[in-house]
Amino acid sequence: AVRAPEHDLLHVVTERTPVRRAAQDLLHDLGRRANQIQGDLLLVWGRQDPHIPADGRARIHRALDESGARWRSCLYDAENAFMRDIGPRFDAEATDRAFGEMLTLFRDARHGRW
């Protein structure tokens, strides 16, 4: 979820590329692209997501810190795609909590409180 400062709009950003490729691209390019982030960034992770394990999340967090981006991260004891409400990986509790964090981001960004 991202707030774009050049617009008074709040956006939810989703990656449409295959998950494994998107994760690899993110890890590979983040050091170069993190300084291009101009909005407030919320990262929502599933602890059991095999595509971006703990060391990958740590690398992403370091790159964001070094870039000066405004971001926060939420880690849930859930699998990849835990927010999809179909299939065995769906986790209703983690999804509710993640959506709560998104609403907080939108509310805070709208009022300039991030």
Secondary structure, DSSP 8 states (H G I E B T S, - for coil): -EEETTTTEEE-----S-HHHHHHHHHHHHHHHGGG--SEEEEEEETT-TTS-HHHHHHHHHHHHHHT-EEEEEEES--TTTT-SSSTT--HHHHHHHHHHHHHHHHHHHTT--
